[in-house]
């Protein structure tokens, strides 16, 4: 989990420090900024190192010619395959990071690169390659297909500010809140705020599966992925398969998804509960010996029917796992 922030346009660099402070908990390993007056923009990043722990992989990151800059939060699971293709096309790499793969993939494929990425991501890109020709740089924001990684934005005085969290953007407004009543109606109706709304009417979320282009002080968004068009052919195929074939297909896909998403240069951990999702992941990791991992379970405050600790202990015993049982203190809220 990293944090990204910045602005596109003639923004106020004095606002960046508070934005970074609001995101430091997302990235304790390194912080970096790039600020430009002409063309006007700023990119900031707070890093939690997962892949390529070296300083060379710190962000913001620039292309070899300095014309394209990027900040990125997330992980691209198929970055090694994309890296090989880009090397074959003549690209040189100076890090082992997935950030550099995104950077070069954008340079090679343009806006169509986002559909190539398997993973979770929120990306900010400054593209100055058109400055000499078209006269204006292009700024992009992009979000993964399911919206796992957050990215929010607000437009003030013809400048677009963006950040991983709304509270980083609210520092621009001195932490005031312009409550959007529609977001509360959404939250109390369905348990979440329907995007692109946020709780603050001045701030929007970029929708999952979309990217946005800010150019000549105008914002245009485009959808590159949606659930219906991408899942319907598979759903039709599944309908005509037998139950066993579907079960085997599900296991194959789970195994593949878990295998590619456990690539890391740091130790891995699994937050285990009594639910089918984490138990399935633990079972596949253990039975296929994909990677070594530590398991953790956060005990609740109650010992009633909602306490899943007995289920976790039973699962751990059957899988031969050592589980670290964590009991939160009553004042845990004070840590946030």
HELIX and SHEET records of a PDB file:
HELIX    1   1 UNK A   13  UNK A   15  5                                   3    
HELIX    2   2 UNK A   16  UNK A   21  1                                   6    
HELIX    3   3 UNK A   24  UNK A   26  5                                   3    
HELIX    4   4 UNK A   55  UNK A   57  5                                   3    
HELIX    5   5 UNK A   79  UNK A   88  1                                  10    
HELIX    6   6 UNK A   98  UNK A  109  1                                  12    
HELIX    7   7 UNK A  110  UNK A  116  5                                   7    
HELIX    8   8 UNK A  166  UNK A  170  1                                   5    
HELIX    9   9 UNK A  181  UNK A  190  1                                  10    
HELIX   10  10 UNK A  227  UNK A  239  1                                  13    
HELIX   11  11 UNK A  243  UNK A  261  1                                  19    
HELIX   12  12 UNK A  276  UNK A  287  1                                  12    
HELIX   13  13 UNK A  309  UNK A  319  1                                  11    
HELIX   14  14 UNK A  332  UNK A  335  5                                   4    
SHEET    1   A 6 UNK A  30  UNK A  37  0                                        
SHEET    2   A 6 UNK A  40  UNK A  47 -1                                        
SHEET    3   A 6 UNK A   3  UNK A   8 -1                                        
SHEET    4   A 6 UNK A 159  UNK A 163 -1                                        
SHEET    5   A 6 UNK A 152  UNK A 156 -1                                        
SHEET    6   A 6 UNK A 204  UNK A 205 -1                                        
SHEET    1   B 6 UNK A  61  UNK A  62  0                                        
SHEET    2   B 6 UNK A  68  UNK A  76 -1                                        
SHEET    3   B 6 UNK A 119  UNK A 127 -1                                        
SHEET    4   B 6 UNK A 138  UNK A 143 -1                                        
SHEET    5   B 6 UNK A 210  UNK A 215 -1                                        
SHEET    6   B 6 UNK A 218  UNK A 223 -1                                        
SHEET    1   C 3 UNK A 268  UNK A 271  0                                        
SHEET    2   C 3 UNK A 293  UNK A 299  1                                        
SHEET    3   C 3 UNK A 323  UNK A 327  1                                        
END                                                                             
